[in-house]
Amino acid sequence: MSPFRIERFYARYEHTTRYMLSSSDCESRTIGELLDLEPGAQEGLLESWCGYTEPLGAPALRQAISSLYERTGAGEVVVTSCAEEGIFLLYHAVLRPGDHAIVETPVAAPARGRLGA
């Protein structure tokens, strides 16, 4: 398997660059800082079940996300584990064999060929 080039790029620069403007993650926080954002969060965390959930995401999380929008229900929300997974799903939903996509580099590219090949 070819090296995942964007991860190699981040391995080299992510923790030594003064301003990282290309990351898709949020500003780092401690667990304590996160728990301080909401009253009762520590108790809720201690009662949280850790395990696999439905492929589309936990129903309660999907409901909470959909409540942020006026015209979206929980049935229209898909929770992904990372930005890359969401981008992957989007591309596979809209691109067809023979389509071309332009992406910035560095990226991890599949073996040369067309989508679906």
C-alpha positions as CSV (number, residue, x, y, z in Angstrom):
1,M,0.0,0.0,0.0
2,S,1.3,3.4,-0.9
3,P,2.0,5.8,1.9
4,F,-0.9,8.1,2.8
5,R,0.9,11.3,1.6
6,I,-1.2,13.8,3.5
7,E,-0.6,12.0,6.7
8,R,3.2,12.0,6.0
9,F,2.9,15.8,5.3
10,Y,1.1,16.3,8.7
11,A,3.6,14.0,10.5
12,R,6.3,16.3,9.3
13,Y,4.7,19.7,9.9
14,E,1.6,19.5,12.1
15,H,3.3,19.9,15.4
16,T,6.1,22.3,14.4
17,T,4.3,24.8,12.2
18,R,3.4,28.1,14.0
19,Y,0.0,28.4,12.2
20,M,-1.7,25.3,10.9
21,L,-4.4,26.5,8.5
22,S,-5.1,23.3,6.6
23,S,-6.3,21.0,9.4
24,S,-10.0,19.9,9.4
25,D,-10.1,19.5,13.2
26,C,-10.9,22.0,15.8
27,E,-8.6,23.7,18.3
28,S,-7.4,21.2,20.9
29,R,-8.9,21.3,24.4
30,T,-8.5,19.2,27.5
31,I,-11.3,17.0,28.7
32,G,-11.8,19.3,31.6
33,E,-12.1,22.4,29.4
34,L,-14.7,20.6,27.3
35,L,-16.7,19.4,30.4
36,D,-16.7,23.0,31.7
37,L,-18.6,24.1,28.7
38,E,-21.9,22.5,29.9
39,P,-23.2,22.2,33.4
40,G,-23.7,18.5,34.3
41,A,-21.5,17.3,31.5
42,Q,-19.2,15.3,33.7
43,E,-22.1,13.3,35.1
44,G,-23.4,12.8,31.6
45,L,-20.0,11.6,30.3
46,L,-19.6,9.1,33.2
47,E,-23.0,7.6,32.2
48,S,-22.3,7.5,28.5
49,W,-22.2,4.1,26.9
50,C,-19.1,3.4,24.8
51,G,-19.6,1.0,21.9
52,Y,-20.8,0.7,18.4
53,T,-23.9,2.4,17.3
54,E,-26.0,2.5,14.1
55,P,-24.0,3.0,10.9
56,L,-25.7,6.4,10.3
57,G,-24.8,7.6,13.8
58,A,-26.4,7.4,17.2
59,P,-30.1,8.4,17.0
60,A,-29.8,10.9,19.9
61,L,-26.8,12.6,18.2
62,R,-28.6,12.7,14.8
63,Q,-31.6,14.3,16.5
64,A,-29.5,16.9,18.3
65,I,-27.8,17.8,15.0
66,S,-31.0,18.0,13.1
67,S,-32.5,20.4,15.8
68,L,-29.9,23.0,14.7
69,Y,-31.6,23.3,11.3
70,E,-35.2,24.4,10.4
71,R,-35.9,21.9,7.6
72,T,-33.9,18.8,8.5
73,G,-35.0,15.8,10.4
74,A,-32.8,13.2,12.1
75,G,-33.6,10.8,9.3
76,E,-31.7,13.1,6.9
77,V,-28.5,13.3,9.1
78,V,-25.5,11.0,8.6
79,V,-22.7,11.2,11.2
80,T,-19.2,10.4,10.0
81,S,-16.1,9.6,12.1
82,C,-14.0,12.3,10.3
83,A,-14.2,14.9,7.5
84,E,-12.5,12.5,5.1
85,E,-15.3,9.9,5.5
86,G,-17.9,12.6,4.7
87,I,-15.9,13.7,1.7
88,F,-15.6,10.1,0.5
89,L,-19.3,9.5,0.9
90,L,-20.1,12.8,-1.0
91,Y,-17.8,11.9,-3.9
92,H,-19.3,8.4,-4.2
93,A,-22.8,9.9,-4.2
94,V,-22.1,12.5,-6.9
95,L,-19.3,11.1,-9.1
96,R,-19.8,8.4,-11.7
97,P,-17.4,6.3,-13.8
98,G,-15.6,8.5,-16.2
99,D,-16.0,11.7,-14.1
100,H,-13.0,13.6,-13.2
101,A,-12.4,15.3,-9.9
102,I,-9.7,18.0,-9.2
103,V,-8.2,17.8,-5.7
104,E,-5.5,19.7,-4.0
105,T,-2.3,18.0,-2.9
106,P,-0.8,16.3,-1.0
107,V,-3.5,13.7,-0.9
108,A,-3.6,9.9,-0.6
109,A,-4.7,8.8,-4.1
110,P,-6.0,5.4,-5.0
111,A,-4.2,3.4,-7.7
112,R,-4.4,5.2,-11.0
113,G,-7.6,4.7,-12.8
114,R,-11.1,6.0,-13.2
115,L,-13.7,6.0,-10.4
116,G,-15.2,2.6,-10.1
117,A,-12.3,0.9,-11.9
